[in-house]
Amino acid sequence: MVHTPQKSRPLASADAMERIWLLWRISIHVLVTLLSAVVFVRDGFSWPLAAFIVTYAAGRWVPVKQLWVLAVLVLWVVLLMDATSAGFLAFALYFMVINTLRPALAVPSVGVIAGIAVYGLGRHNGWSIGGVVGPIVGALVACVLGYGFLQLRRESYARVAASRQAGEADERARLAGEIHDTIAQGLSSIQMLLHSAERRVTEHQIDDPDLLRELRLARNTAADNVLEARQIIAALQPQPLVGTQLPVALARVVASSPQGQAIAFATDGQPRQLPEDVEAALMRVTQSLVSNVVRHAHATRAQVTLTYLPDQVSVDVVDNGVGFDYDAQVQRAVRRKSGAEGILGVRTRVAKLGGDVHVETAPGQGCGVSVMIPTSQERDTDRGAKHE
């Protein structure tokens, strides 16, 4: 079924804001044109005026806007030396600079333009309070209006992004529900039927080892696919992790696993709000490691620990299962795309956040995986995941 939702209010608001933004830019061009016409009427034609108009009009095709702004301002200064009315153009140039340059450059540039305008008006018309106060007040008004409008535009786009994320979350939840109601339930039914068939073969003592082996293989395959479907459902469902909800979410991951009673969960340290990408990575990593314990470890006990440290957070998953030769398993996984894909996927995900993965395991000695992710704002994303 194709869903065609109506345009939401934030999206409609963004369209309106985009139209206002277009009108805002057009109004600046119109203002420059009108003030240039005033200069032409009052001071007559001049080559600096013509060069100023042509350079300003060419701004659309100049890739480096900073150079374009510099050229326009230089030509305006040259024009101001001869044309008495060129000082009026300062008000339009304020908005041009605010719209084009980032604040760190725009604000000083507006101040320079105001100072030059004050000097030009004083040079041509004599010094007066109006000639000094006028350009300064105009600069302040332009900054308030210009940056107020830019802030309003940013907030509008932020609301659009939030609305889009909410829509994506709803769609992911819908897909998760449909997968659960169809594929996952169907696989569970197939698994139950195969288990029943296997039991009947055993009870009737049918002497067909190949049939029994194939039934068990089919049942195990169905069980693995059910687990994979549940992981897909968990990945699709939105995870609103805010503040101290991360420990609750990880505890739910552990408790909902097929071996939930044999896997303990603990938290160490004071829970706190983490960056969104760190929380999402911890969720996916824990799901993958718990899945590995369930599917491959053959463990009777396991422990998942979430630890909050001052500058990092870690998840440790330890089991008393069969263990494995990690290096050999990684090599086989690289060659055949199988085996330790879960651990390799964890390492890849954690490395993107500048974290480390340590693996301690050996055949017959269980397995311990420690995932550490820095929580500071600046992460060293060039660090690779390590294992021992």
Residue, then its C-alpha position, 0 to 999 in steps of 0.5 A: m500500500v502506498h502512503t501519500p501523506q499530506k504536506s505537514r505544517p512545518l513543510a508548508s512553513a518552510d516553503a513559505m519561508e523559502r518564498i520570503w527568502l527569495l523576496w528578501r534577496i530580490s528586495i536587496h537587488v531592487l534597493v541597490t538598483l534604486l539607490s544607484a539610480v539616485v546616484f545617477v540622477r544626482d551626480g550623473f554618469s561616471w565610469p566608477l558607477a558603471a563598473f559598480i553596477v556591472t560588478y554587482a550584477a555579475g555576482r550571480w556568476v562569481p563562484v567566490k563570493q568573498l572576492w565579489v563582495l570585496a570588488v563591489l566594496v572597492l568600487w563603491v569606495v572609488l565611486l564615493m570619492d567623486a559622487t556625493s550621493a554614493g553614501f546612500l548605497a551603504f544601507a543596501l551594502y549592509f544587507m548584501v554583506i550580511n546575506t553573503l558573508r559569515p557573521a565573523l566577517a560580515v559584522p566587521s565589514v558592516g562597521v567598515i562600510a559605516g565608517i567609510a560612509v560617515y567619512g564620505l558624507g562628511r567629506h562632501n557635505g560637511w560634518s554633521i550629527g546626521g551625517v555621523v549618526g545616520p550610517i551608524v543607525g542604518a548599520l545597526v538596523a540592518c544587522v538586527l533585521g538581517y540576522g533576525f531574518l537569518q535566524l528565523r530561516r534557520e529555525s524554520y529549516a530546523r523544524v522541517a528537519a525535525s518533522r522529517q525525522a518524525g515522519e521517518a520514525d513513523e514509517r520505520a515503526r510501520l515497517a517494523g510492525e508489518i515485518h513482525d506480523t508477516i515475516a517473523q510470525g511466518l518464520s516462527s510458525i515454520q519453525m514450530l511445524l518443523h519441530s513438530a515434524e522432527r518430534r514425530v519422526t523421533e517418536h515413530q522411530i523412523d530409520d532415516p538419519d538424512l531426513l532427521r538431519e535435514l529437518r533439524l537443519a531446516r528448523n535451525t535455519a528458521a530459528d536463525n532467520v527468526l532471530e535476524a527478523r527480530q534484529i531487523i525489527a529492533a533496528l527499524q523501531p525508533q529508540p528514544l534514548v534521552g538521559t538515563q533511558l539508555p540503561v533501560a533500553l540496553a536492559r530491554v535488549v538483554a531481557s528480550s533475547p532468547q537467553g534473557q534469563a542467563i544473561a545479566f545486565a549491570t550499570d556502573g557509574q552515573p548515567r548521563q546524556l550522551p551524544e545521539d550517535v554514541e547512544a545509537a551505536l551502543m544500542r546496535v553494538t549491544q544487540s549484535l554482541v548479545s546476538n553473537v552470544v545467543r547464536h554462537a557462544h553456547a554459554t550458560r551465563a553471560q554478563v553485559t555491563l554499561t560503564y559511564l566514565p568521565d570522558q568515555v562510555s563502555v559496554d562489556v559483554v562476557d560469556n562462559g561459552v566455547g570461545f574461538d580463535y579470534d585471528a583465525q575467525v577474522q581471516r575466514a570471515v574476510r575470505r568467505k564473508s562469514g564467521a566473525e562478521g558480528i565482531l567485525g561489524v562492531r569494530t567498523r561501527v565503533a571506529k567511526l566514532g573514534g572508539d576501541v574494541h578489545v576482544e579476549t577469547a580462546p577456544g574453550q575459555g569463553c569470550g569477552v568483548s569490551v567496547m569503549i567510545p569517547t563522549s567528548q565533543e571532539r573525537d579522534t575519528d582517525r583512531g582504528a578499533k583495536h583488539e587483543 
